[in-house]
Amino acid sequence: MVVPIGMVRNTGINGIKERKVTVMKLYECIVDDGRNVFKALTAAKNKKELLNVYGGNGTFEKITDITKEYFTSESPELLNEHLEKMGWGEGERKIICALLEEHITRNTYKGK
């Protein structure tokens, strides 16, 4: 499953188009579905969106923002290595890693 790390919206003010980047965060969720308690990693813009999209699938016992743990300065290189081991082509790896690196650079989680 591919999880988007950011979505771009076009907004117009007085006829001028600009790109506005929506930052995605990664959350660790402890969920009780009434039969089992399990842990899931989920991407969302914020906790409110997380609950709106995934609510109704059980009770969220705990939600923790773990974005900084996964988005470090080493992440693009590590991702490239994993994708290469899985047989992804060079072009695909470069574009995916460049997008991840841009996301890290634009946001506050610059690494450990």
N, C-alpha and C positions, 0 to 999 in steps of 0.2 A: 504494500500500500504506500503510495506516495503522498506525503503530507506537505501542503504548501506552506512556505515560511513567510510569505508576504503577498498581498494582493494589491494591485494598482487600480485606482479609480481616476477617471478623468472628471475634473470639475471645471466649470466655466464661470468666470467672474467678468462681467462686462465684455463678453465675447472672447476672453483670453483663456486658452486651455492650459491647465497645469496638471502635472502628475502628482498625486498624493499617495504616498506609500503607507499602507496599513501594516503595522508591526504585529507579527504573530509571536505568541509565547508558547512554551511547552509546559504542560502541567502534569504532575503525577497525581492521580486520583485513586483514592480508596473508596470502592463502591460496594454497597450491600444491596443485592438484588432480591433479598427476601429468602433466598436459598443458600447463597454463597457470598463470601466477601472476597473481593479480588482487587488487584492493582492494575491500572491502565495508564498509559501515556497518551495524552491528547493535546493537539494543537488548537489554539483559539486566540482571538484578539485580547480577551480578558475573561475574568471569572464569570461575569454576567452572561457573555455569549456562550461560554462553555455550558453553563446550566440551561440556557435556552435551547441549545442544540441537542445536548445529550441528556437533559433532565427527563424524567419519566422512565428511565431504565433502572431505577433503584435509588437508594439514598446515598448521596455523596458524604461519606464520613469525614474525609479529609481531602483538601485540594492544596497542593504545594507547587509554586512556580519554580521549576527547575531549569529554566532557560539558560542561566549562566553556566550550569554544569555541562550542557551539551553544546553551547556556542562559544568556543574558545578560539584563540588565534591558531591553534593546531587542528581545528575541526576540518578545514578544507583539505589539508594534506591527508589526514586520516580517512576522510570520505573518499578521496581519490584512490587510496590504496585498497579500500574495501570494494569499491566499484570495479577496479581493475581485476581483483581476484575473482569477482563474479562474472567477468567476461564482458563488461561494458566497453564500448569503443572509446577511442581517445577524444573524439569530438563531443560525445555525450558527457564524458567525465569533465572535460574542460568547462562546458557551459554550466553544468550543475554546480561544480566547485566555485566557479566565478560568481554565480548568483548567491551562493552561501557566503562567500567572502565579502561581497558587497553588502549583504544583510548585516553581517557582523560589524563591518566598518561603519555603517550608518547608525548603528544602535549602541547602547551603553555596555553591552557585555563583550568587552574587548579581549577577554581571556583571563587566565589565572595569574 
